Amino acid sequence: MIVAICACWSANASINNHHAAINFSADYIRNHRPHGLPIAEECRLMGIARSTYYDAPAVRAGDVELLNAITAICNEFEAYGWRRVQAALRHRGVIANHKRIKRLMREHDRQPHRRRRYIITTDSDHDQLIFPDRSKDIILDGPDQLWVADLTYVANIGSFAYVAITAIAREHSCMLPFLNG
């Protein structure tokens, strides 16, 4: 069988279709490879380089097919950006340039939807006493007359921590009591 393919390849190689004959031989080895014969030996019998067998055939998917695959991935995983979409395409056997993927995702509004975790820390809709702002009526004429404080939070991965800041209103200094020794 290999000898018959070699004869067919030799006849086709004389025609100005050398690359088609090599691709035919490589495809034949990929799809009809008999067990027990090493790949190097098959390639030697066919008269082609062993790297031809390992070279994947370049089939460029059209924009419509690629966009359909991107849409399917983005519908399944809405937070995927172009890098993850490219990896998922590669996993499905579709090889495409990252610039082409980015362009198609941008043109067809397939950008990732980022869901940010929002934690409500202030509840202004309550029936409790609201304290008046007494600092509105004070006229500051010297240092160290009015101190203000703020309590806020800093978001960490998976949680958040409260931070208390105390400052003198007229000066530009800040005292952080939780950092002192």
C-alpha positions in Angstrom: 0.0 0.0 0.0 2.8 2.4 0.9 4.6 1.5 -2.3 1.5 2.3 -4.4 1.2 5.7 -2.7 4.9 6.4 -3.4 4.3 5.6 -7.1 1.3 7.9 -7.1 3.3 10.6 -5.4 6.2 10.2 -7.9 3.8 10.6 -10.8 2.1 13.7 -9.2 5.5 15.2 -8.2 6.6 15.6 -11.8 3.5 17.8 -12.5 3.8 21.4 -11.2 1.9 20.4 -8.1 4.6 19.4 -5.7 3.0 21.0 -2.5 -0.3 19.3 -3.1 1.5 15.9 -3.5 3.3 16.5 -0.2 0.1 17.5 1.6 -1.6 14.4 0.1 1.2 12.2 1.5 1.2 13.8 4.9 -2.6 13.6 5.1 -2.5 10.0 4.0 0.1 9.2 6.8 -2.0 11.0 9.4 -5.3 9.3 8.4 -4.3 5.8 7.2 -1.3 5.1 9.2 -0.7 1.3 9.7 0.2 0.2 13.1 3.7 -1.1 13.7 5.5 1.1 11.2 7.3 4.1 12.7 6.4 7.6 11.4 10.0 8.2 10.3 10.0 5.0 8.2 6.7 5.9 6.6 7.9 9.4 5.7 11.2 8.0 4.3 9.2 5.6 2.1 6.9 8.4 0.9 9.9 10.6 0.2 8.9 13.5 2.5 10.5 15.0 5.5 9.4 13.8 8.9 8.5 17.4 9.9 5.8 17.3 7.2 3.9 14.8 9.2 4.0 16.9 12.4 3.2 20.2 10.6 -0.5 20.9 11.1 -2.3 21.8 7.9 -3.1 25.5 7.8 -6.8 26.0 7.4 -7.9 29.5 8.1 -11.4 29.8 9.4 -13.5 32.5 7.9 -14.7 35.4 9.9 -18.3 34.1 10.1 -17.2 30.7 11.4 -14.7 32.2 13.8 -17.4 34.7 15.1 -19.8 31.8 15.6 -17.2 30.0 17.7 -16.4 33.2 19.7 -20.1 33.8 20.3 -20.6 30.3 21.6 -17.7 30.7 24.0 -18.7 34.2 25.1 -22.3 33.0 25.7 -21.1 30.1 27.8 -18.4 32.1 29.7 -19.4 35.8 29.7 -16.4 36.9 31.7 -13.9 35.6 29.1 -11.6 38.2 27.5 -9.7 37.6 24.2 -6.9 35.6 25.9 -9.3 33.0 27.3 -11.4 33.0 24.2 -8.2 32.3 22.2 -7.3 29.5 24.5 -10.8 28.0 24.3 -10.7 28.3 20.5 -7.3 26.6 20.5 -8.8 23.8 22.7 -11.5 23.3 20.1 -8.9 23.1 17.3 -9.4 26.6 15.8 -6.2 28.6 15.4 -6.6 32.3 15.0 -4.4 35.4 15.5 -5.1 37.3 18.7 -5.5 40.6 16.8 -8.2 39.0 14.7 -10.0 37.7 17.8 -9.8 41.1 19.5 -11.1 42.8 16.4 -14.1 40.5 16.0 -14.9 40.7 19.7 -14.7 44.5 19.6 -16.7 44.9 16.4 -19.5 42.6 17.6 -19.7 43.7 21.2 -18.3 40.5 22.7 -16.3 42.2 25.4 -16.3 40.5 28.8 -18.9 41.5 31.3 -17.2 42.3 34.6 -19.2 41.7 37.6 -17.9 43.7 40.5 -18.9 42.7 44.0 -20.6 45.7 45.6 -21.0 45.8 49.4 -23.4 48.3 50.8 -21.8 49.8 53.9 -24.1 52.7 54.5 -27.8 52.4 55.4 -29.3 55.9 55.2 -32.8 54.7 55.2 -33.4 54.1 58.9 -35.5 55.5 61.7 -32.7 56.2 64.2 -31.4 59.6 65.3 -29.3 61.4 62.7 -26.7 63.7 64.4 -26.4 67.2 63.2 -23.2 68.6 61.7 -21.9 71.0 64.4 -18.8 72.0 62.6 -20.8 74.2 60.2 -21.2 76.9 62.8 -17.6 76.9 64.2 -15.2 79.6 63.0 -11.7 78.3 63.2 -9.1 80.9 64.1 -6.2 78.7 65.3 -4.8 75.2 65.2 -6.0 72.2 67.1 -9.6 73.5 67.5 -11.6 70.9 65.4 -10.8 67.3 64.9 -12.6 65.1 62.4 -12.7 61.4 62.0 -13.7 59.0 59.2 -14.4 55.3 59.2 -14.2 53.5 55.9 -13.2 50.2 54.6 -10.6 48.8 52.3 -11.6 45.9 50.0 -9.3 42.8 50.2 -9.6 39.6 48.3 -12.7 37.9 49.6 -13.3 40.4 52.4 -12.7 43.9 53.6 -11.1 45.7 56.6 -12.3 48.8 58.4 -9.9 51.8 58.6 -10.4 54.7 61.1 -8.7 58.0 60.3 -8.5 60.9 62.6 -7.4 64.4 61.4 -7.1 67.9 62.6 -9.5 70.0 60.4 -7.4 73.1 59.9 -3.9 71.4 59.5 -2.9 69.0 56.8 -1.7 66.3 59.1 -3.3 63.0 59.8 -3.1 60.7 62.8 -3.7 57.1 62.3 -4.2 55.6 65.8 -4.2 52.0 64.6 -0.6 52.3 63.3 0.9 53.6 66.5 3.2 51.0 68.1 
